[in-house]
Amino acid sequence: MRKAVMISILLLLLVSVLPRALAQFGQLETSDEITVLRGDYSSGTVWLVNGGGFTYKVVSYQRFWVEDSEGNKISGFEFNISPHVFTDWSPKGRYSFSYNVSCPSNVSGGTYTLYMRFLAFTPDGSMYILFARIPLHVISEPLEFGAAEAYVQDRPGSSYALNGETIVVFSHVVNVGHRNVLAVGSVSLVMNGKTYFSEEKNLTLVPGDNLVKFEIPVGYDFPEGVYRVDYRIGYPGGVYTYSKEFPVRFGVKLVGLSLKSDEVAINGDNVAYMTLLSERVIDLNLTVEAYRDGELVSRTVRQVRVLGGTTVLEAPLPTNVSGEITALLRLSFDGRIVGEGNVTYRVSAPPVLENVSYERTADNEVTFRLTLSNPAGNEVQGLLAYRISTDGGVLYKDSIEQSIPPGTSEVTVQFEVPVGKTVYYEFSLMAAGETSSISGEFYLQPPAPPTTTTSPTPTTSSPSSTTPVNTTTTPGGGSRGTWIGLVVIVFLLLAAGAWYYTSRGQQKRKRVRPKPKRRSPLGRFKRPKKPEFKENKELPKKK
């Protein structure tokens, strides 16, 4: 080291003594560049190449200066290198040196040229003045912004985001200076002029590389559409902005809605099929509201799980009421409607036998009133069966076809039934594949026997045949002979009247066709026989 210093001193003395005309000029080449921030410093390494055809025994650095693009010298720079002396520098040989350059703060940013002058000697003692030209870039601001990027977290290759996911936007910022730089970063998510998310934070950018990152949550309440991500970093020396569009969708779509059956019997099974295309696994609420004639008749809510891909959901439909039913099916998540549709189906209710009442219309006649209900909107054919019986057996049993109009109707039937006995009845209606029955029993009280009062009446007797009758009398207030005489007279008068009426009727009576027996409209009824009582004409003889 000491030897190199001595050589440098001797070369300087020699150059100051020798005339300039004796020196020759050469060139040192470099492909390196120097970058420095104004008001700051920079350090690094530069490689120089001996571009001449001579070998230099000693090459010594003398001085530098800086010129702009127009050749004007710019003052205020400081430039130091190490080492200063290079020896045995052959043609095309390479040497490097370390540098430290300081730039004044009043220099405008741009590209300048830093000139270096060297004094070189060949082995034969020839002297050369060598120059090196190094591009010098002066940076006016300390921050260099890398390109920002935005992606969907957990799905970085996706061109769209789903509700509930997170969009990440980031960039690298290089602080080329040697002091911290304060900046402000912000991000926002905007659609149709409305901001759905925004965030701002203060940044301290240290020398070197800095990663600036924001996360944008896409809420489940965000409507579907195309959003724009706006990203910004600002500081006193400038601002960097970045924007990117992101379509947002929920990720579950209702693509089909169908019915198991367009018509079903009341209390039968009916199901709506909902076909979904899903890009996620998520739990949704399924609401089924059923309406008849605009009136809500049923509402159910249950949670369903939707898997990725194609999912078919089965939604049970109410069938407990008859008529035309419109069901509204709705899929929702936290109050947000994901998909909805409606289906219409008919619930057919068969006619039913609602009530049976009866009324005694005569001593041995009962009228039944059958109440039929047909909830369908059209007339239905049915079969009405009946069975009337007592403990002794079946009185009537048959079935008839019956047209049942819509709504409520009444059928009336009459039967002659025995009195004084328990009568059992059973009516059944078979229609639309369903059977409804009502049964019961009743008892007809026999009518009370009439009370007969006999008063003595004076009559005129006529001759007639008489039959002796034993009569028991009760003693009264007159003589016994008088009472016996009165009884005999009355009896003779009655016998004479009966004989006269019988003989006259035989003369005038014409042959008349007997009236038909009265029959029940729903079957035959055999009138019970009247009880017979044997009457003895004479008193029993004494043995």
Steps between C-alpha positions, in 0.01 A plus 500: 500500500779734591672421170184587303472834677857585421448409134195725483689791648784456252256482208331820607829680525603368162174606335529847645848535358454339156331699229147387396602452142718205595201293634281269288127428556324173559157366600371284781164340428213398734145370474408592855287792609472698820169603653468749782213681669530874508584620845628153583791275425562173323772238506589203291754339269602586144698281261737660247647338190828600333375587155845583353763273358762571763590350829519757770754447771335752728158668473416768755164675558530880494159671514132506387237746384131479402342640186139521390372397159608835354856472630458742787691415812286449809659580829421376848562129447742303711660184364749273673643170377720226631759400395654794316793316332490195271806314376576269209182577315509298181287564189134395554583446863240587764540679828234606748479767762255590773345841500298733716324791332301781660250714309393848598129553563472782246581279203212413277421141438631360176793326331845648524853384411769450759849537350806338662860589403789256546876536435661184363860393417612220275799278578714701255423822686235642265231702673128488419205697628197270526133599532201301622140610438237360744126575462373670815128487571372753747167404655284785617271290726591221742220251422487255214161331461473147376195385307203427726300177478158390624368146547237298687633351819509118493413512127778709348426391145134604506380795294202561731426501870223332697307662780677421824845484339787749527675698227868569563683790333871563554811660353871537573641845567877553495645784703826578321599750763658452836222658708145388580224644285147556631212420266125434506345191344132447424272251327131499410242275334253690283207410274280748311638790698425341837785408733444167675836485678788740566808505719788741552818464702826684561815339364860529608717391211847403614805500271488206267202286398160549667189286454172691516193274528125548547221245547147577381223282650213441258194492724207265452277805475687636197280472190626314198670711236833630371699688763814711462793476739677836542847490660707809581829591669580867543784699654632856458713401205228329296216248486449151362157369396370164383153376401353164408147377438365198684164336429332390823237228522351287773607171348165319532246520219151354470482351150191279517172455687260213444213310665461137589129516414267765363206345684500308824242365741447682825760408763701331227869551426620773265850639460661787312847437356746790500812457283798712607843566353744583778864599519516464874376307802254711693193472725189680373150558632218348293162669546181346357183712507175351368205715392143413405294776342762750615478391864799354680423144609847372591852631565810295584867595537784252523875500447653312209862436409612568144809320374729595216389404150141404423264460795132398486296603804165342586248738650188331649179680406185528717202286395279534805262741327320444174483719194755670278813574701781736399825440689775762513844348562782728611869433575668761717815564697495740791204684350639507147293324233716256306227359276122469494217363291143376525304190404126438472328171569154373585405311813196285433281420800238223454140559600424395854195414701510774760187438705195274538188615681159336527144601583194293587239600245239234587443233761726255321669726243837674529647758259881515477677813380853436368731801469760459223800729448685524169800739521587442136402754242301254290229239539620160619328163463484290813338192644276538804451180701270445797416227749203511738472219751369391836613236740279261309673554164549734205199704395648686202835474325582646160712758313411763243700722268497861604612816316665733749508868400776738618454635848258368759191303400234295678341165421173392669387137534206342685459159658222319680644345809355307789410682816600389841832366375855637471574577135860519376599702194822539299552723197816500285609723213758369256640763261836587344656191650411595856230371735335689783249338734265602780307256717267522795184368662161618619186369672141581403273510802167320432199734500288500818172295468183717480270519810127394430206624721152334463183698586145352510308615196131423435466315173232335294560134447413296197486127471834337444690197589678523828788325652506457867797665667605471853539850634627608831332807641579715790213582751372853478242734659169338346343161544678204361214398271489840339869487414470155354213609281689800370802289413285249311332777304833658400641170394194423285520838333869453416435155359213626285714786365785268413266261316341786303836649396636161394202401289484839327873505421482160333231624262669825391868403517676496168826328419784754529863436423693515823742789546866414472688470818711796592865439433816678609677697224823331595386141549223265606360493845291215635250638744516318830197284576253629751492305822210253524314446821269196537166573664285232660132527409388303802604474855700194586283212609529367843644161517 
